[in-house]
């Protein structure tokens, strides 16, 4: 809407300036040429009987007196004056009418262009939404089928061994947790873009937040056979942020690194102070991501292009990217990153 307002105002000023300049030139021409010519014709007489007054009664008197030539010349003089005056008025109206027509065409063309863009965006949004729902249904289908199969086997008495029953029940619980996690992630993703949702920004020490997030996942990474390294400055770095949502960014990046790398991978949280900003990198020594970095942040997109297995929903990076954008921060993938294979880098401006 702001772009349209700017366009309308700019084009209006341009058309008005052009019409005003042409109008001024035509007024000068009318005042210096046409009006003096009309006055000259209206006040010119002749020996042939051309009179200064060319009204109807005067012409009739001339005809009755037998001076037909004088009547004709009087009519011509009158017609020439009227023609010149009408032509002058026409010239003065031309810039105004032309300007209105040109402006109307410009506005119509711009509105049609914006409508086409809006229609294309709407179609793209519908396509993205349908794809997201399709992927979401795909990710739910596998655990639902597993739960249904295991529950049916237990219910039908196919599985009678107590240990086997315990394994099936444990599998049902894990698949149920997987479905719950996926639904919660989808809820978070949709909530971030919903009307009425807003960040609660306050002064936040980003370095302290990074340290807390890394410490909370330290045990999980140890259990997964991974090494966690943290290089975080002790001095505070204050930024205006929603602490809960900012923590979700770092948590998602660390969980993503833990899920998509094998045992023995070294994961690091590296914080570097730059001019007016801080750079927080979640780096690892795992495999390189081949997917395009821009596409990687789309919902339900996975780095390995594989939709099999339970390694992730493909929503974590999308949520992190959306939260970063809402803060006005930058989140990008850098490959390689120093001695590490890759790193997701979050750039946070100082308050």
DACOR-V547930 format. One record per residue. PHI is phi in degrees with one decimal (999 if undefined). OMEGA is omega in whole degrees, 0 to 359 (* if undefined). NEAR is the number of other C-alpha atoms within 12 Angstrom. Layout:
phi->PHI omega->OMEGA near->NEAR
phi->PHI omega->OMEGA near->NEAR
This chain:
phi->999 omega->179 near->12
phi->-64.1 omega->178 near->8
phi->-63.0 omega->179 near->12
phi->-66.2 omega->178 near->21
phi->-61.1 omega->179 near->14
phi->-60.7 omega->179 near->14
phi->-61.8 omega->182 near->21
phi->-62.9 omega->181 near->24
phi->-66.5 omega->181 near->17
phi->-62.8 omega->181 near->17
phi->-67.0 omega->178 near->24
phi->-63.6 omega->179 near->25
phi->-64.6 omega->180 near->17
phi->-64.2 omega->180 near->19
phi->-65.5 omega->180 near->28
phi->-63.9 omega->179 near->25
phi->-64.5 omega->179 near->17
phi->-64.8 omega->180 near->21
phi->-64.6 omega->179 near->29
phi->-64.1 omega->179 near->23
phi->-64.8 omega->179 near->18
phi->-65.1 omega->179 near->23
phi->-60.3 omega->180 near->27
phi->-62.7 omega->178 near->21
phi->-63.9 omega->180 near->19
phi->-68.0 omega->176 near->26
phi->-61.1 omega->178 near->24
phi->-62.4 omega->179 near->18
phi->-65.6 omega->180 near->20
phi->-64.3 omega->183 near->24
phi->-70.8 omega->185 near->21
phi->-96.8 omega->185 near->15
phi->-121.4 omega->190 near->18
phi->-70.9 omega->181 near->27
phi->-64.5 omega->175 near->26
phi->-61.9 omega->178 near->19
phi->-66.0 omega->178 near->23
phi->-62.8 omega->178 near->26
phi->-64.6 omega->179 near->21
phi->-64.4 omega->180 near->18
phi->-67.0 omega->181 near->30
phi->-69.0 omega->185 near->30
phi->-110.8 omega->181 near->19
phi->-97.2 omega->177 near->24
phi->-113.8 omega->177 near->21
phi->-153.4 omega->179 near->17
phi->-67.8 omega->180 near->12
phi->-76.2 omega->176 near->16
phi->109.0 omega->177 near->27
phi->-68.4 omega->184 near->28
phi->-102.4 omega->180 near->31
phi->-74.4 omega->177 near->26
phi->-88.2 omega->183 near->27
phi->-118.2 omega->177 near->31
phi->-74.9 omega->187 near->19
phi->-62.8 omega->181 near->16
phi->-62.8 omega->180 near->15
phi->-63.5 omega->180 near->23
phi->-64.1 omega->178 near->29
phi->-63.1 omega->179 near->20
phi->-62.4 omega->182 near->20
phi->-65.0 omega->179 near->26
phi->-65.5 omega->180 near->20
phi->-62.0 omega->179 near->14
phi->-78.0 omega->178 near->14
phi->85.8 omega->181 near->14
phi->-97.4 omega->182 near->21
phi->-64.9 omega->181 near->19
phi->-61.7 omega->179 near->21
phi->-66.9 omega->179 near->29
phi->-64.7 omega->179 near->32
phi->-62.2 omega->179 near->24
phi->-64.8 omega->178 near->29
phi->-66.3 omega->178 near->36
phi->-62.4 omega->179 near->30
phi->-61.9 omega->180 near->25
phi->-62.0 omega->179 near->32
phi->-62.0 omega->181 near->31
phi->-64.2 omega->180 near->20
phi->-63.8 omega->180 near->24
phi->-64.6 omega->179 near->28
phi->-62.2 omega->179 near->22
phi->-62.0 omega->180 near->20
phi->-65.5 omega->180 near->26
phi->-65.1 omega->178 near->25
phi->-65.7 omega->178 near->18
phi->-64.9 omega->178 near->21
phi->-62.8 omega->178 near->27
phi->-62.2 omega->178 near->22
phi->-60.5 omega->180 near->19
phi->-62.2 omega->181 near->26
phi->-71.5 omega->180 near->27
phi->-84.8 omega->183 near->21
phi->-55.4 omega->181 near->23
phi->-60.5 omega->182 near->27
phi->-67.7 omega->181 near->25
phi->-64.1 omega->180 near->20
phi->-63.3 omega->179 near->22
phi->-62.2 omega->178 near->26
phi->-63.2 omega->180 near->22
phi->-64.7 omega->180 near->18
phi->-62.4 omega->181 near->22
phi->-64.6 omega->179 near->27
phi->-62.2 omega->179 near->18
phi->-66.4 omega->178 near->18
phi->-62.7 omega->180 near->23
phi->-64.2 omega->180 near->24
phi->-61.0 omega->180 near->17
phi->-63.9 omega->181 near->17
phi->-67.5 omega->179 near->22
phi->-62.8 omega->178 near->20
phi->-63.2 omega->179 near->15
phi->-64.0 omega->179 near->15
phi->-65.4 omega->178 near->18
phi->-65.2 omega->177 near->16
phi->-62.9 omega->179 near->14
phi->-63.1 omega->180 near->14
phi->-64.2 omega->178 near->15
phi->-64.6 omega->179 near->14
phi->-65.7 omega->179 near->14
phi->-66.0 omega->179 near->15
phi->-64.8 omega->178 near->14
phi->-63.6 omega->178 near->14
phi->-64.8 omega->179 near->14
phi->-65.6 omega->178 near->14
phi->-63.0 omega->179 near->14
phi->-63.8 omega->180 near->14
phi->-65.3 omega->179 near->18
phi->-64.3 omega->180 near->19
phi->-64.0 omega->178 near->16
phi->-65.4 omega->180 near->18
phi->-63.8 omega->178 near->25
phi->-65.1 omega->178 near->19
phi->-63.6 omega->179 near->16
phi->-66.1 omega->179 near->26
phi->-63.4 omega->178 near->29
phi->-63.3 omega->179 near->21
phi->-63.1 omega->182 near->21
phi->-70.8 omega->178 near->33
phi->-82.3 omega->186 near->30
phi->-62.5 omega->183 near->21
phi->-61.8 omega->179 near->23
phi->-65.9 omega->178 near->30
phi->-64.5 omega->179 near->25
phi->-64.1 omega->179 near->20
phi->-64.7 omega->179 near->24
phi->-60.8 omega->180 near->27
phi->-61.8 omega->181 near->22
phi->-65.4 omega->181 near->21
phi->-67.3 omega->180 near->28
phi->-65.7 omega->178 near->27
phi->-65.2 omega->179 near->19
phi->-63.4 omega->180 near->21
phi->-70.8 omega->183 near->23
phi->-65.5 omega->182 near->16
phi->-82.1 omega->179 near->12
phi->78.6 omega->179 near->14
phi->-66.4 omega->180 near->16
phi->-102.4 omega->180 near->20
phi->-114.6 omega->180 near->15
phi->-66.9 omega->182 near->13
phi->-58.7 omega->180 near->13
phi->-66.3 omega->178 near->12
phi->-65.7 omega->176 near->17
phi->-60.2 omega->180 near->21
phi->-63.0 omega->178 near->17
phi->-64.8 omega->179 near->19
phi->-64.1 omega->179 near->27
phi->-63.7 omega->178 near->25
phi->-64.4 omega->177 near->18
phi->-64.3 omega->178 near->23
phi->-61.5 omega->179 near->27
phi->-62.9 omega->181 near->21
phi->-64.7 omega->179 near->20
phi->-66.7 omega->177 near->29
phi->-65.5 omega->177 near->24
phi->-62.4 omega->178 near->19
phi->-60.8 omega->179 near->27
phi->-64.5 omega->179 near->29
phi->-62.5 omega->178 near->19
phi->-63.5 omega->181 near->22
phi->-63.6 omega->180 near->30
phi->-65.3 omega->178 near->22
phi->-63.9 omega->178 near->19
phi->-64.6 omega->178 near->28
phi->-63.4 omega->178 near->29
phi->-60.4 omega->179 near->18
phi->-62.9 omega->181 near->24
phi->-63.2 omega->181 near->30
phi->-67.7 omega->182 near->23
phi->-62.1 omega->182 near->20
phi->-62.4 omega->181 near->25
phi->-100.9 omega->184 near->20
phi->-83.0 omega->178 near->13
phi->-67.7 omega->178 near->8
phi->97.3 omega->179 near->9
phi->-79.4 omega->179 near->14
phi->-144.3 omega->177 near->16
phi->-72.8 omega->175 near->24
phi->-102.7 omega->186 near->17
phi->-89.6 omega->175 near->19
phi->-143.2 omega->175 near->18
phi->-63.4 omega->185 near->18
phi->-137.9 omega->175 near->26
phi->-84.1 omega->184 near->28
phi->-65.4 omega->180 near->42
phi->-64.8 omega->178 near->35
phi->-66.0 omega->179 near->26
phi->-63.1 omega->179 near->34
phi->-64.0 omega->180 near->40
phi->-65.9 omega->180 near->30
phi->-64.0 omega->181 near->23
phi->-65.9 omega->179 near->30
phi->-65.0 omega->181 near->39
phi->-64.7 omega->182 near->23
phi->-66.6 omega->182 near->19
phi->-103.3 omega->185 near->31
phi->-60.6 omega->182 near->26
phi->-65.0 omega->180 near->16
phi->-61.3 omega->180 near->20
phi->-71.5 omega->176 near->29
phi->-62.9 omega->179 near->21
phi->-63.3 omega->179 near->14
phi->-83.7 omega->179 near->23
phi->76.1 omega->181 near->19
phi->-113.9 omega->180 near->29
phi->-102.8 omega->179 near->29
phi->-109.4 omega->179 near->35
phi->-117.2 omega->180 near->27
phi->-126.6 omega->175 near->30
phi->-119.8 omega->186 near->23
phi->-124.2 omega->180 near->30
phi->-61.3 omega->180 near->22
phi->-78.2 omega->181 near->17
phi->-70.4 omega->183 near->14
phi->-66.5 omega->170 near->21
phi->-127.6 omega->187 near->30
phi->-91.8 omega->175 near->24
phi->-133.0 omega->177 near->28
phi->-87.9 omega->187 near->25
phi->-154.4 omega->168 near->33
phi->-85.3 omega->189 near->25
phi->-59.7 omega->182 near->30
phi->-63.6 omega->181 near->22
phi->-71.9 omega->178 near->33
phi->-63.6 omega->176 near->44
phi->-64.4 omega->178 near->30
phi->-64.7 omega->178 near->32
phi->-59.6 omega->183 near->44
phi->-65.1 omega->179 near->46
phi->-63.1 omega->180 near->31
phi->-61.8 omega->181 near->32
phi->-65.2 omega->180 near->43
phi->-70.0 omega->178 near->43
phi->-63.9 omega->178 near->35
phi->-61.2 omega->179 near->35
phi->-65.5 omega->181 near->43
phi->-72.9 omega->183 near->38
phi->-71.9 omega->191 near->29
phi->-101.5 omega->176 near->31
phi->-130.5 omega->184 near->31
phi->-88.2 omega->178 near->21
phi->-59.8 omega->182 near->23
phi->96.7 omega->179 near->18
phi->-73.1 omega->175 near->27
phi->-97.4 omega->180 near->31
phi->-114.6 omega->184 near->42
phi->-135.4 omega->170 near->41
phi->-108.5 omega->185 near->39
phi->-113.9 omega->182 near->33
phi->-112.7 omega->182 near->36
phi->-128.7 omega->180 near->26
phi->-87.6 omega->177 near->26
phi->-119.5 omega->181 near->14
phi->-67.5 omega->176 near->11
phi->74.3 omega->181 near->15
phi->-159.0 omega->177 near->22
phi->-131.1 omega->182 near->30
phi->-113.8 omega->180 near->32
phi->-109.5 omega->183 near->42
phi->-113.9 omega->171 near->42
phi->-103.2 omega->187 near->46
phi->-109.2 omega->176 near->43
phi->-151.1 omega->180 near->44
phi->-103.7 omega->181 near->31
phi->-79.7 omega->184 near->30
phi->-76.5 omega->178 near->24
phi->-72.2 omega->176 near->25
phi->-91.7 omega->183 near->28
phi->-87.2 omega->183 near->20
phi->-68.5 omega->178 near->19
phi->-56.8 omega->186 near->19
phi->-62.7 omega->179 near->24
phi->-69.5 omega->181 near->19
phi->-68.1 omega->184 near->21
phi->-61.8 omega->183 near->28
phi->-88.2 omega->176 near->29
phi->-76.1 omega->182 near->28
phi->-63.8 omega->177 near->34
phi->68.2 omega->176 near->36
phi->-93.0 omega->180 near->31
phi->-115.9 omega->186 near->32
phi->-62.6 omega->184 near->33
phi->-97.2 omega->179 near->21
phi->64.7 omega->182 near->19
phi->-99.3 omega->179 near->18
phi->-109.2 omega->180 near->21
phi->-97.9 omega->177 near->18
phi->86.8 omega->185 near->19
phi->-115.6 omega->185 near->22
phi->-79.0 omega->179 near->25
phi->166.5 omega->183 near->35
phi->-93.4 omega->186 near->42
phi->84.7 omega->180 near->38
phi->-100.7 omega->184 near->38
phi->-57.7 omega->181 near->39
phi->-68.3 omega->178 near->41
phi->-63.4 omega->178 near->37
phi->-64.3 omega->179 near->40
phi->-61.6 omega->180 near->41
phi->-64.1 omega->181 near->39
phi->-66.2 omega->178 near->32
phi->-64.0 omega->179 near->38
phi->-61.7 omega->179 near->32
phi->-63.3 omega->179 near->25
phi->-64.8 omega->176 near->25
phi->-81.1 omega->187 near->31
phi->83.1 omega->179 near->23
phi->-96.6 omega->180 near->28
phi->-118.3 omega->177 near->25
phi->-124.5 omega->183 near->35
phi->-145.1 omega->178 near->33
phi->-99.8 omega->179 near->33
phi->-121.8 omega->180 near->26
phi->-136.9 omega->347 near->26
phi->-75.7 omega->180 near->21
phi->-132.5 omega->184 near->22
phi->61.8 omega->179 near->15
phi->-88.2 omega->182 near->16
phi->-100.1 omega->181 near->25
phi->-64.8 omega->183 near->26
phi->-156.8 omega->177 near->30
phi->-158.4 omega->168 near->37
phi->-93.2 omega->188 near->41
phi->-109.9 omega->177 near->35
phi->-108.6 omega->180 near->39
phi->-106.1 omega->185 near->34
phi->-116.4 omega->178 near->36
phi->-74.6 omega->179 near->25
phi->-72.7 omega->181 near->25
phi->-62.7 omega->* near->21
